[in-house]
Amino acid sequence: MYYSETKVLMGGLAHVPILIFIVNFIKGKFESIASKVVEVKTEEPKVKVVELKEEEVKSEELNASEFKEAE
């Protein structure tokens, strides 16, 4: 016996809330498991501040580099 198109559509629409309930139930189980496993730390990372040292440039080296640039 064949079903009319209307009965098939009504049967499919009737099962949609059941499928949504099942999907939400499974999603809730995974979220509860994930919340137990994951712990978020809110500590700030320790950063060491380093000062830059300026190197002294000899006047002879400076004059030599200026001469090379001028060529």
C-alpha positions in Angstrom: 0.0 0.0 0.0 1.3 3.4 -1.0 1.2 6.5 1.2 0.1 9.8 -0.2 2.6 12.6 -0.3 0.7 14.5 2.4 1.1 11.6 4.9 4.8 11.2 4.1 5.4 14.9 4.7 3.3 14.9 7.9 5.2 11.9 9.2 8.6 13.5 8.4 7.5 16.7 10.1 6.3 14.8 13.2 9.8 13.2 13.6 11.7 16.5 13.4 11.2 17.5 17.1 12.3 14.0 18.2 15.5 14.3 16.1 16.1 17.8 17.6 15.7 16.5 21.1 18.2 13.6 20.5 20.8 16.0 19.0 20.5 18.5 21.9 20.7 15.6 24.4 24.0 14.3 22.8 25.3 17.9 22.6 24.6 18.5 26.3 26.4 15.3 27.2 29.5 16.4 25.3 29.5 19.9 26.8 29.3 18.6 30.3 32.2 16.2 29.7 34.2 19.0 28.1 33.6 21.4 31.0 35.0 18.9 33.5 38.1 18.2 31.5 39.1 21.8 30.4 40.4 24.2 33.1 41.2 27.7 32.0 44.1 29.5 33.7 43.8 33.3 33.9 47.3 34.0 35.0 49.3 36.5 33.0 52.5 35.2 31.4 55.7 36.2 33.1 57.6 38.5 30.8 61.2 39.6 31.4 61.9 43.2 30.4 65.2 43.6 28.7 66.9 46.9 28.0 68.6 47.5 24.7 72.3 48.4 24.9 73.6 51.0 22.5 77.0 50.1 21.0 79.6 52.7 20.9 80.7 53.4 17.3 84.3 54.5 16.8 84.6 57.7 14.8 87.0 55.9 12.4 84.4 53.2 11.6 81.8 55.9 11.1 83.9 57.9 8.7 84.8 54.7 6.7 81.1 53.8 6.3 80.2 57.3 5.2 83.0 57.2 2.7 81.7 53.9 1.3 78.2 55.3 1.0 79.4 58.4 -0.9 81.0 56.3 -3.7 
